[in-house]
């Protein structure tokens, strides 16, 4: 059973590495307000309002606000409640879901 254990261990490592790669790809993507508005099919002013209200995190390190897309792939905090989102929900649902 030594060979079967090694194969099972390798499959587990491959699955773990795949999850790590997916999370790294999501975390590194930063978009502008206009790009996020195009992705969500809303006006850029709507995104600016959400940023100003604190609903969307944006960094101004590089001048214009940049928004990390990783914040939409984690659990969204709504007030004191944490809302669990499934992977199938769209960015628009993740931001504007009440």
Gaussian input, Z-matrix of N, CA and C with variables (Angstrom, degrees):
# hf/3-21g

backbone

0 1
 N
 C     1     B1
 C     2     B2     1     A1
 N     3     B3     2     A2     1     D1
 C     4     B4     3     A3     2     D2
 C     5     B5     4     A4     3     D3
 N     6     B6     5     A5     4     D4
 C     7     B7     6     A6     5     D5
 C     8     B8     7     A7     6     D6
 N     9     B9     8     A8     7     D7
 C    10    B10     9     A9     8     D8
 C    11    B11    10    A10     9     D9
 N    12    B12    11    A11    10    D10
 C    13    B13    12    A12    11    D11
 C    14    B14    13    A13    12    D12
 N    15    B15    14    A14    13    D13
 C    16    B16    15    A15    14    D14
 C    17    B17    16    A16    15    D15
 N    18    B18    17    A17    16    D16
 C    19    B19    18    A18    17    D17
 C    20    B20    19    A19    18    D18
 N    21    B21    20    A20    19    D19
 C    22    B22    21    A21    20    D20
 C    23    B23    22    A22    21    D21
 N    24    B24    23    A23    22    D22
 C    25    B25    24    A24    23    D23
 C    26    B26    25    A25    24    D24
 N    27    B27    26    A26    25    D25
 C    28    B28    27    A27    26    D26
 C    29    B29    28    A28    27    D27
 N    30    B30    29    A29    28    D28
 C    31    B31    30    A30    29    D29
 C    32    B32    31    A31    30    D30
 N    33    B33    32    A32    31    D31
 C    34    B34    33    A33    32    D32
 C    35    B35    34    A34    33    D33
 N    36    B36    35    A35    34    D34
 C    37    B37    36    A36    35    D35
 C    38    B38    37    A37    36    D36
 N    39    B39    38    A38    37    D37
 C    40    B40    39    A39    38    D38
 C    41    B41    40    A40    39    D39
 N    42    B42    41    A41    40    D40
 C    43    B43    42    A42    41    D41
 C    44    B44    43    A43    42    D42
 N    45    B45    44    A44    43    D43
 C    46    B46    45    A45    44    D44
 C    47    B47    46    A46    45    D45
 N    48    B48    47    A47    46    D46
 C    49    B49    48    A48    47    D47
 C    50    B50    49    A49    48    D48
 N    51    B51    50    A50    49    D49
 C    52    B52    51    A51    50    D50
 C    53    B53    52    A52    51    D51
 N    54    B54    53    A53    52    D52
 C    55    B55    54    A54    53    D53
 C    56    B56    55    A55    54    D54
 N    57    B57    56    A56    55    D55
 C    58    B58    57    A57    56    D56
 C    59    B59    58    A58    57    D57
 N    60    B60    59    A59    58    D58
 C    61    B61    60    A60    59    D59
 C    62    B62    61    A61    60    D60
 N    63    B63    62    A62    61    D61
 C    64    B64    63    A63    62    D62
 C    65    B65    64    A64    63    D63
 N    66    B66    65    A65    64    D64
 C    67    B67    66    A66    65    D65
 C    68    B68    67    A67    66    D66
 N    69    B69    68    A68    67    D67
 C    70    B70    69    A69    68    D68
 C    71    B71    70    A70    69    D69
 N    72    B72    71    A71    70    D70
 C    73    B73    72    A72    71    D71
 C    74    B74    73    A73    72    D72
 N    75    B75    74    A74    73    D73
 C    76    B76    75    A75    74    D74
 C    77    B77    76    A76    75    D75
 N    78    B78    77    A77    76    D76
 C    79    B79    78    A78    77    D77
 C    80    B80    79    A79    78    D78
 N    81    B81    80    A80    79    D79
 C    82    B82    81    A81    80    D80
 C    83    B83    82    A82    81    D81
 N    84    B84    83    A83    82    D82
 C    85    B85    84    A84    83    D83
 C    86    B86    85    A85    84    D84
 N    87    B87    86    A86    85    D85
 C    88    B88    87    A87    86    D86
 C    89    B89    88    A88    87    D87
 N    90    B90    89    A89    88    D88
 C    91    B91    90    A90    89    D89
 C    92    B92    91    A91    90    D90
 N    93    B93    92    A92    91    D91
 C    94    B94    93    A93    92    D92
 C    95    B95    94    A94    93    D93
 N    96    B96    95    A95    94    D94
 C    97    B97    96    A96    95    D95
 C    98    B98    97    A97    96    D96
 N    99    B99    98    A98    97    D97
 C   100   B100    99    A99    98    D98
 C   101   B101   100   A100    99    D99
 N   102   B102   101   A101   100   D100
 C   103   B103   102   A102   101   D101
 C   104   B104   103   A103   102   D102
 N   105   B105   104   A104   103   D103
 C   106   B106   105   A105   104   D104
 C   107   B107   106   A106   105   D105
 N   108   B108   107   A107   106   D106
 C   109   B109   108   A108   107   D107
 C   110   B110   109   A109   108   D108
 N   111   B111   110   A110   109   D109
 C   112   B112   111   A111   110   D110
 C   113   B113   112   A112   111   D111
 N   114   B114   113   A113   112   D112
 C   115   B115   114   A114   113   D113
 C   116   B116   115   A115   114   D114
 N   117   B117   116   A116   115   D115
 C   118   B118   117   A117   116   D116
 C   119   B119   118   A118   117   D117
 N   120   B120   119   A119   118   D118
 C   121   B121   120   A120   119   D119
 C   122   B122   121   A121   120   D120
 N   123   B123   122   A122   121   D121
 C   124   B124   123   A123   122   D122
 C   125   B125   124   A124   123   D123
 N   126   B126   125   A125   124   D124
 C   127   B127   126   A126   125   D125
 C   128   B128   127   A127   126   D126
 N   129   B129   128   A128   127   D127
 C   130   B130   129   A129   128   D128
 C   131   B131   130   A130   129   D129
 N   132   B132   131   A131   130   D130
 C   133   B133   132   A132   131   D131
 C   134   B134   133   A133   132   D132
 N   135   B135   134   A134   133   D133
 C   136   B136   135   A135   134   D134
 C   137   B137   136   A136   135   D135
 N   138   B138   137   A137   136   D136
 C   139   B139   138   A138   137   D137
 C   140   B140   139   A139   138   D138
 N   141   B141   140   A140   139   D139
 C   142   B142   141   A141   140   D140
 C   143   B143   142   A142   141   D141
 N   144   B144   143   A143   142   D142
 C   145   B145   144   A144   143   D143
 C   146   B146   145   A145   144   D144
 N   147   B147   146   A146   145   D145
 C   148   B148   147   A147   146   D146
 C   149   B149   148   A148   147   D147
 N   150   B150   149   A149   148   D148
 C   151   B151   150   A150   149   D149
 C   152   B152   151   A151   150   D150
 N   153   B153   152   A152   151   D151
 C   154   B154   153   A153   152   D152
 C   155   B155   154   A154   153   D153
 N   156   B156   155   A155   154   D154
 C   157   B157   156   A156   155   D155
 C   158   B158   157   A157   156   D156
 N   159   B159   158   A158   157   D157
 C   160   B160   159   A159   158   D158
 C   161   B161   160   A160   159   D159
 N   162   B162   161   A161   160   D160
 C   163   B163   162   A162   161   D161
 C   164   B164   163   A163   162   D162
 N   165   B165   164   A164   163   D163
 C   166   B166   165   A165   164   D164
 C   167   B167   166   A166   165   D165
 N   168   B168   167   A167   166   D166
 C   169   B169   168   A168   167   D167
 C   170   B170   169   A169   168   D168
 N   171   B171   170   A170   169   D169
 C   172   B172   171   A171   170   D170
 C   173   B173   172   A172   171   D171
 N   174   B174   173   A173   172   D172
 C   175   B175   174   A174   173   D173
 C   176   B176   175   A175   174   D174
 N   177   B177   176   A176   175   D175
 C   178   B178   177   A177   176   D176
 C   179   B179   178   A178   177   D177
 N   180   B180   179   A179   178   D178
 C   181   B181   180   A180   179   D179
 C   182   B182   181   A181   180   D180
 N   183   B183   182   A182   181   D181
 C   184   B184   183   A183   182   D182
 C   185   B185   184   A184   183   D183
 N   186   B186   185   A185   184   D184
 C   187   B187   186   A186   185   D185
 C   188   B188   187   A187   186   D186
 N   189   B189   188   A188   187   D187
 C   190   B190   189   A189   188   D188
 C   191   B191   190   A190   189   D189
 N   192   B192   191   A191   190   D190
 C   193   B193   192   A192   191   D191
 C   194   B194   193   A193   192   D192
 N   195   B195   194   A194   193   D193
 C   196   B196   195   A195   194   D194
 C   197   B197   196   A196   195   D195
 N   198   B198   197   A197   196   D196
 C   199   B199   198   A198   197   D197
 C   200   B200   199   A199   198   D198
 N   201   B201   200   A200   199   D199
 C   202   B202   201   A201   200   D200
 C   203   B203   202   A202   201   D201
 N   204   B204   203   A203   202   D202
 C   205   B205   204   A204   203   D203
 C   206   B206   205   A205   204   D204
 N   207   B207   206   A206   205   D205
 C   208   B208   207   A207   206   D206
 C   209   B209   208   A208   207   D207
 N   210   B210   209   A209   208   D208
 C   211   B211   210   A210   209   D209
 C   212   B212   211   A211   210   D210
 N   213   B213   212   A212   211   D211
 C   214   B214   213   A213   212   D212
 C   215   B215   214   A214   213   D213
 N   216   B216   215   A215   214   D214
 C   217   B217   216   A216   215   D215
 C   218   B218   217   A217   216   D216
 N   219   B219   218   A218   217   D217
 C   220   B220   219   A219   218   D218
 C   221   B221   220   A220   219   D219
 N   222   B222   221   A221   220   D220
 C   223   B223   222   A222   221   D221
 C   224   B224   223   A223   222   D222
 N   225   B225   224   A224   223   D223
 C   226   B226   225   A225   224   D224
 C   227   B227   226   A226   225   D225
 N   228   B228   227   A227   226   D226
 C   229   B229   228   A228   227   D227
 C   230   B230   229   A229   228   D228
 N   231   B231   230   A230   229   D229
 C   232   B232   231   A231   230   D230
 C   233   B233   232   A232   231   D231
 N   234   B234   233   A233   232   D232
 C   235   B235   234   A234   233   D233
 C   236   B236   235   A235   234   D234
 N   237   B237   236   A236   235   D235
 C   238   B238   237   A237   236   D236
 C   239   B239   238   A238   237   D237
 N   240   B240   239   A239   238   D238
 C   241   B241   240   A240   239   D239
 C   242   B242   241   A241   240   D240
 N   243   B243   242   A242   241   D241
 C   244   B244   243   A243   242   D242
 C   245   B245   244   A244   243   D243
 N   246   B246   245   A245   244   D244
 C   247   B247   246   A246   245   D245
 C   248   B248   247   A247   246   D246
 N   249   B249   248   A248   247   D247
 C   250   B250   249   A249   248   D248
 C   251   B251   250   A250   249   D249
 N   252   B252   251   A251   250   D250
 C   253   B253   252   A252   251   D251
 C   254   B254   253   A253   252   D252
 N   255   B255   254   A254   253   D253
 C   256   B256   255   A255   254   D254
 C   257   B257   256   A256   255   D255
 N   258   B258   257   A257   256   D256
 C   259   B259   258   A258   257   D257
 C   260   B260   259   A259   258   D258
 N   261   B261   260   A260   259   D259
 C   262   B262   261   A261   260   D260
 C   263   B263   262   A262   261   D261
 N   264   B264   263   A263   262   D262
 C   265   B265   264   A264   263   D263
 C   266   B266   265   A265   264   D264
 N   267   B267   266   A266   265   D265
 C   268   B268   267   A267   266   D266
 C   269   B269   268   A268   267   D267
 N   270   B270   269   A269   268   D268
 C   271   B271   270   A270   269   D269
 C   272   B272   271   A271   270   D270
 N   273   B273   272   A272   271   D271
 C   274   B274   273   A273   272   D272
 C   275   B275   274   A274   273   D273
 N   276   B276   275   A275   274   D274
 C   277   B277   276   A276   275   D275
 C   278   B278   277   A277   276   D276
 N   279   B279   278   A278   277   D277
 C   280   B280   279   A279   278   D278
 C   281   B281   280   A280   279   D279
 N   282   B282   281   A281   280   D280
 C   283   B283   282   A282   281   D281
 C   284   B284   283   A283   282   D282
 N   285   B285   284   A284   283   D283
 C   286   B286   285   A285   284   D284
 C   287   B287   286   A286   285   D285
 N   288   B288   287   A287   286   D286
 C   289   B289   288   A288   287   D287
 C   290   B290   289   A289   288   D288
 N   291   B291   290   A290   289   D289
 C   292   B292   291   A291   290   D290
 C   293   B293   292   A292   291   D291

   B1=1.4417
   B2=1.5135
   B3=1.2685
   B4=1.4523
   B5=1.5276
   B6=1.3111
   B7=1.4615
   B8=1.5285
   B9=1.3244
   B10=1.4638
   B11=1.5282
   B12=1.3322
   B13=1.4644
   B14=1.5278
   B15=1.3242
   B16=1.4642
   B17=1.5299
   B18=1.3045
   B19=1.4673
   B20=1.5190
   B21=1.3236
   B22=1.4651
   B23=1.5256
   B24=1.3301
   B25=1.4619
   B26=1.5267
   B27=1.3310
   B28=1.4658
   B29=1.5258
   B30=1.3231
   B31=1.4613
   B32=1.5241
   B33=1.3226
   B34=1.4730
   B35=1.5211
   B36=1.3366
   B37=1.4706
   B38=1.5268
   B39=1.3154
   B40=1.4699
   B41=1.5241
   B42=1.3131
   B43=1.4625
   B44=1.5268
   B45=1.3408
   B46=1.4613
   B47=1.5313
   B48=1.3178
   B49=1.4644
   B50=1.5199
   B51=1.3145
   B52=1.4579
   B53=1.5166
   B54=1.3239
   B55=1.4657
   B56=1.5197
   B57=1.3293
   B58=1.4603
   B59=1.5340
   B60=1.3182
   B61=1.4625
   B62=1.5267
   B63=1.3267
   B64=1.4637
   B65=1.5206
   B66=1.3255
   B67=1.4599
   B68=1.5173
   B69=1.3233
   B70=1.4686
   B71=1.5208
   B72=1.3121
   B73=1.4582
   B74=1.5154
   B75=1.3248
   B76=1.4573
   B77=1.5218
   B78=1.3224
   B79=1.4475
   B80=1.5191
   B81=1.2966
   B82=1.4499
   B83=1.5227
   B84=1.2868
   B85=1.4604
   B86=1.5216
   B87=1.3110
   B88=1.4627
   B89=1.5131
   B90=1.3187
   B91=1.4584
   B92=1.5212
   B93=1.3159
   B94=1.4619
   B95=1.5259
   B96=1.3112
   B97=1.4610
   B98=1.5290
   B99=1.3118
   B100=1.4709
   B101=1.5213
   B102=1.3373
   B103=1.4638
   B104=1.5280
   B105=1.3277
   B106=1.4616
   B107=1.5192
   B108=1.3229
   B109=1.4661
   B110=1.5305
   B111=1.3288
   B112=1.4658
   B113=1.5226
   B114=1.3245
   B115=1.4651
   B116=1.5218
   B117=1.3441
   B118=1.4510
   B119=1.5217
   B120=1.3095
   B121=1.4721
   B122=1.5245
   B123=1.3250
   B124=1.4597
   B125=1.5228
   B126=1.3197
   B127=1.4592
   B128=1.5260
   B129=1.3362
   B130=1.4636
   B131=1.5285
   B132=1.3300
   B133=1.4592
   B134=1.5291
   B135=1.3219
   B136=1.4685
   B137=1.5262
   B138=1.3182
   B139=1.4635
   B140=1.5270
   B141=1.3380
   B142=1.4646
   B143=1.5340
   B144=1.3119
   B145=1.4716
   B146=1.5325
   B147=1.3470
   B148=1.4635
   B149=1.5315
   B150=1.3232
   B151=1.4639
   B152=1.5251
   B153=1.3112
   B154=1.4675
   B155=1.5243
   B156=1.3389
   B157=1.4637
   B158=1.5245
   B159=1.3201
   B160=1.4576
   B161=1.5135
   B162=1.3229
   B163=1.4605
   B164=1.5288
   B165=1.3206
   B166=1.4615
   B167=1.5195
   B168=1.3480
   B169=1.4586
   B170=1.5170
   B171=1.3188
   B172=1.4578
   B173=1.5225
   B174=1.3216
   B175=1.4552
   B176=1.5232
   B177=1.3074
   B178=1.4616
   B179=1.5289
   B180=1.3006
   B181=1.4638
   B182=1.5198
   B183=1.2871
   B184=1.4562
   B185=1.5230
   B186=1.3237
   B187=1.4634
   B188=1.5094
   B189=1.3122
   B190=1.4662
   B191=1.5245
   B192=1.3312
   B193=1.4666
   B194=1.5254
   B195=1.3169
   B196=1.4637
   B197=1.5167
   B198=1.3116
   B199=1.4580
   B200=1.5232
   B201=1.3510
   B202=1.4649
   B203=1.5311
   B204=1.3097
   B205=1.4626
   B206=1.5208
   B207=1.3211
   B208=1.4642
   B209=1.5202
   B210=1.3289
   B211=1.4599
   B212=1.5219
   B213=1.3076
   B214=1.4566
   B215=1.5170
   B216=1.3238
   B217=1.4535
   B218=1.5153
   B219=1.3171
   B220=1.4582
   B221=1.5137
   B222=1.3118
   B223=1.4578
   B224=1.5228
   B225=1.3046
   B226=1.4499
   B227=1.5172
   B228=1.3286
   B229=1.4598
   B230=1.5175
   B231=1.3237
   B232=1.4510
   B233=1.5213
   B234=1.3406
   B235=1.4562
   B236=1.5174
   B237=1.3239
   B238=1.4617
   B239=1.5215
   B240=1.3183
   B241=1.4643
   B242=1.5202
   B243=1.3211
   B244=1.4572
   B245=1.5132
   B246=1.3060
   B247=1.4551
   B248=1.5223
   B249=1.3050
   B250=1.4566
   B251=1.5228
   B252=1.3265
   B253=1.4605
   B254=1.5133
   B255=1.2973
   B256=1.4485
   B257=1.5223
   B258=1.3190
   B259=1.4571
   B260=1.5299
   B261=1.3276
   B262=1.4567
   B263=1.5138
   B264=1.3302
   B265=1.4567
   B266=1.5303
   B267=1.2985
   B268=1.4539
   B269=1.5184
   B270=1.3391
   B271=1.4588
   B272=1.5189
   B273=1.3025
   B274=1.4563
   B275=1.5314
   B276=1.3302
   B277=1.4586
   B278=1.5251
   B279=1.3180
   B280=1.4525
   B281=1.5188
   B282=1.3133
   B283=1.4592
   B284=1.5192
   B285=1.3104
   B286=1.4600
   B287=1.5259
   B288=1.3496
   B289=1.4724
   B290=1.5045
   B291=1.2850
   B292=1.4911
   B293=1.4998
   A1=111.86
   A2=117.80
   A3=121.48
   A4=111.34
   A5=117.15
   A6=121.43
   A7=111.52
   A8=117.77
   A9=121.16
   A10=111.56
   A11=116.37
   A12=120.18
   A13=110.69
   A14=116.66
   A15=120.40
   A16=111.17
   A17=116.97
   A18=121.26
   A19=110.44
   A20=117.20
   A21=120.88
   A22=110.66
   A23=116.80
   A24=121.43
   A25=110.98
   A26=116.70
   A27=120.77
   A28=111.71
   A29=117.87
   A30=121.04
   A31=111.04
   A32=116.41
   A33=120.33
   A34=110.82
   A35=116.99
   A36=120.34
   A37=111.53
   A38=116.97
   A39=120.70
   A40=110.29
   A41=117.78
   A42=121.04
   A43=110.67
   A44=117.09
   A45=120.83
   A46=111.35
   A47=116.77
   A48=120.29
   A49=111.19
   A50=117.47
   A51=120.69
   A52=111.66
   A53=116.85
   A54=120.54
   A55=111.16
   A56=117.62
   A57=120.92
   A58=111.32
   A59=116.59
   A60=120.57
   A61=110.28
   A62=117.26
   A63=120.90
   A64=111.37
   A65=116.76
   A66=119.60
   A67=111.13
   A68=117.99
   A69=120.28
   A70=111.49
   A71=117.41
   A72=120.24
   A73=111.05
   A74=117.42
   A75=120.10
   A76=111.35
   A77=118.45
   A78=122.00
   A79=113.07
   A80=118.40
   A81=121.41
   A82=113.82
   A83=119.67
   A84=121.25
   A85=110.99
   A86=117.11
   A87=124.25
   A88=107.54
   A89=117.13
   A90=121.17
   A91=109.71
   A92=114.41
   A93=119.78
   A94=108.78
   A95=115.55
   A96=120.50
   A97=110.35
   A98=116.67
   A99=119.98
   A100=111.61
   A101=116.76
   A102=119.80
   A103=111.44
   A104=116.91
   A105=119.75
   A106=110.78
   A107=116.48
   A108=119.91
   A109=110.50
   A110=117.55
   A111=120.74
   A112=111.14
   A113=116.97
   A114=120.56
   A115=110.30
   A116=116.37
   A117=121.33
   A118=113.90
   A119=117.84
   A120=122.76
   A121=111.87
   A122=116.45
   A123=122.17
   A124=108.06
   A125=115.99
   A126=120.51
   A127=109.78
   A128=118.04
   A129=120.34
   A130=112.66
   A131=116.83
   A132=120.07
   A133=111.15
   A134=117.31
   A135=121.57
   A136=110.21
   A137=116.91
   A138=121.22
   A139=109.87
   A140=116.93
   A141=120.04
   A142=110.66
   A143=117.32
   A144=121.23
   A145=109.91
   A146=116.73
   A147=120.45
   A148=111.37
   A149=117.09
   A150=120.69
   A151=109.59
   A152=116.49
   A153=121.34
   A154=111.56
   A155=117.68
   A156=121.99
   A157=112.89
   A158=117.42
   A159=120.87
   A160=113.85
   A161=118.04
   A162=121.01
   A163=111.77
   A164=116.20
   A165=122.56
   A166=107.43
   A167=116.60
   A168=120.97
   A169=109.13
   A170=116.74
   A171=121.96
   A172=108.13
   A173=116.33
   A174=122.21
   A175=108.72
   A176=115.76
   A177=120.92
   A178=111.48
   A179=118.13
   A180=121.74
   A181=112.11
   A182=117.01
   A183=121.35
   A184=111.95
   A185=118.27
   A186=121.55
   A187=111.31
   A188=115.99
   A189=120.82
   A190=109.18
   A191=117.81
   A192=119.28
   A193=112.52
   A194=115.45
   A195=122.53
   A196=107.84
   A197=116.17
   A198=122.06
   A199=108.65
   A200=117.61
   A201=119.51
   A202=110.17
   A203=115.92
   A204=119.62
   A205=112.10
   A206=117.60
   A207=120.08
   A208=112.10
   A209=118.48
   A210=119.70
   A211=112.54
   A212=118.03
   A213=121.60
   A214=112.52
   A215=117.57
   A216=121.23
   A217=112.63
   A218=117.06
   A219=122.05
   A220=107.72
   A221=116.04
   A222=120.18
   A223=108.32
   A224=116.83
   A225=122.28
   A226=109.19
   A227=116.46
   A228=120.66
   A229=108.78
   A230=116.69
   A231=122.31
   A232=106.54
   A233=116.34
   A234=120.24
   A235=109.57
   A236=117.20
   A237=121.36
   A238=111.76
   A239=117.29
   A240=121.32
   A241=110.16
   A242=115.94
   A243=120.62
   A244=107.11
   A245=115.18
   A246=120.98
   A247=109.30
   A248=117.03
   A249=121.91
   A250=109.00
   A251=115.43
   A252=119.83
   A253=109.31
   A254=116.05
   A255=118.50
   A256=109.47
   A257=115.20
   A258=120.90
   A259=112.61
   A260=117.83
   A261=120.27
   A262=113.46
   A263=118.06
   A264=119.35
   A265=110.15
   A266=116.33
   A267=121.32
   A268=110.24
   A269=115.97
   A270=119.99
   A271=111.12
   A272=116.24
   A273=119.72
   A274=110.70
   A275=116.97
   A276=120.85
   A277=111.14
   A278=117.16
   A279=121.13
   A280=111.95
   A281=117.90
   A282=121.04
   A283=111.38
   A284=116.71
   A285=120.67
   A286=114.03
   A287=116.54
   A288=118.64
   A289=109.82
   A290=116.10
   A291=121.30
   A292=109.75
   D1=2.31
   D2=-179.27
   D3=-62.49
   D4=-42.99
   D5=-179.00
   D6=-67.16
   D7=-40.04
   D8=178.52
   D9=-64.15
   D10=-37.95
   D11=178.41
   D12=-65.57
   D13=-40.65
   D14=178.25
   D15=-64.02
   D16=-42.00
   D17=179.33
   D18=-64.37
   D19=-44.36
   D20=178.17
   D21=-62.11
   D22=-40.50
   D23=178.37
   D24=-64.13
   D25=-42.13
   D26=178.31
   D27=-63.99
   D28=-40.97
   D29=177.59
   D30=-62.06
   D31=-40.54
   D32=178.60
   D33=-64.74
   D34=-41.76
   D35=179.01
   D36=-65.65
   D37=-40.47
   D38=178.76
   D39=-63.72
   D40=-41.97
   D41=178.88
   D42=-64.30
   D43=-41.94
   D44=178.77
   D45=-64.06
   D46=-42.64
   D47=179.29
   D48=-66.04
   D49=-36.06
   D50=176.58
   D51=-62.62
   D52=-41.62
   D53=177.43
   D54=-65.66
   D55=-38.98
   D56=178.76
   D57=-64.50
   D58=-41.79
   D59=178.91
   D60=-63.79
   D61=-43.34
   D62=178.63
   D63=-60.59
   D64=-44.00
   D65=-178.83
   D66=-68.07
   D67=-37.33
   D68=178.18
   D69=-66.54
   D70=-39.00
   D71=179.20
   D72=-65.93
   D73=-37.92
   D74=179.73
   D75=-71.36
   D76=-40.18
   D77=-174.84
   D78=-68.76
   D79=-28.51
   D80=-173.04
   D81=-87.00
   D82=-8.06
   D83=-175.73
   D84=-86.57
   D85=115.66
   D86=176.98
   D87=-114.84
   D88=135.53
   D89=-179.60
   D90=-125.59
   D91=159.63
   D92=176.08
   D93=-82.52
   D94=171.97
   D95=178.57
   D96=-62.58
   D97=-41.78
   D98=179.67
   D99=-64.07
   D100=-40.97
   D101=179.47
   D102=-64.31
   D103=-42.50
   D104=178.50
   D105=-65.32
   D106=-38.15
   D107=178.20
   D108=-63.27
   D109=-38.92
   D110=177.83
   D111=-67.49
   D112=-40.04
   D113=179.34
   D114=-61.82
   D115=-39.99
   D116=-174.38
   D117=-93.54
   D118=-4.98
   D119=-177.65
   D120=58.72
   D121=47.34
   D122=174.31
   D123=-129.76
   D124=170.79
   D125=178.57
   D126=-75.96
   D127=145.59
   D128=177.16
   D129=-57.14
   D130=-31.73
   D131=179.07
   D132=-61.67
   D133=-34.31
   D134=177.26
   D135=-62.39
   D136=-41.25
   D137=178.81
   D138=-66.88
   D139=-43.32
   D140=178.30
   D141=-59.22
   D142=-39.69
   D143=179.07
   D144=-64.27
   D145=-44.21
   D146=178.78
   D147=-63.79
   D148=-36.32
   D149=177.63
   D150=-67.42
   D151=-44.90
   D152=-179.39
   D153=-63.40
   D154=-37.62
   D155=179.30
   D156=-76.39
   D157=-13.71
   D158=-179.65
   D159=91.21
   D160=5.34
   D161=178.08
   D162=-72.21
   D163=-29.90
   D164=178.20
   D165=-121.74
   D166=130.19
   D167=176.49
   D168=-81.19
   D169=135.11
   D170=175.89
   D171=-139.39
   D172=140.65
   D173=178.42
   D174=-104.32
   D175=140.96
   D176=177.77
   D177=-111.77
   D178=27.86
   D179=-179.37
   D180=-61.21
   D181=-32.94
   D182=-174.63
   D183=-107.96
   D184=22.88
   D185=179.59
   D186=100.56
   D187=-94.51
   D188=179.98
   D189=-68.58
   D190=149.05
   D191=-179.11
   D192=-62.93
   D193=134.90
   D194=175.25
   D195=-119.31
   D196=137.15
   D197=-173.61
   D198=-114.82
   D199=123.42
   D200=176.60
   D201=-78.39
   D202=128.17
   D203=179.98
   D204=-71.69
   D205=-15.57
   D206=-179.39
   D207=-63.14
   D208=-25.73
   D209=-179.35
   D210=-66.67
   D211=-18.30
   D212=-179.60
   D213=-91.88
   D214=-5.41
   D215=-179.29
   D216=-105.50
   D217=5.67
   D218=177.87
   D219=-112.41
   D220=178.26
   D221=176.24
   D222=-65.05
   D223=135.85
   D224=-177.51
   D225=-96.72
   D226=127.36
   D227=177.58
   D228=-86.37
   D229=122.85
   D230=177.97
   D231=-118.53
   D232=100.89
   D233=-175.12
   D234=64.34
   D235=-125.88
   D236=178.16
   D237=-90.96
   D238=-6.85
   D239=-178.28
   D240=-96.26
   D241=146.19
   D242=173.41
   D243=-106.82
   D244=122.13
   D245=-176.03
   D246=-96.94
   D247=122.92
   D248=177.34
   D249=-82.60
   D250=131.06
   D251=179.74
   D252=-118.82
   D253=138.19
   D254=177.17
   D255=-82.92
   D256=164.50
   D257=-176.10
   D258=-68.19
   D259=-17.18
   D260=-175.87
   D261=-85.41
   D262=-13.58
   D263=-177.27
   D264=-72.18
   D265=146.87
   D266=-176.96
   D267=-81.46
   D268=166.97
   D269=178.02
   D270=-60.70
   D271=-37.71
   D272=180.00
   D273=-62.58
   D274=-42.95
   D275=177.37
   D276=-65.46
   D277=-35.65
   D278=-178.64
   D279=-68.09
   D280=-32.82
   D281=-176.98
   D282=-89.26
   D283=-45.84
   D284=-172.09
   D285=-95.88
   D286=0.42
   D287=179.30
   D288=-66.11
   D289=136.06
   D290=-177.61
   D291=-101.51

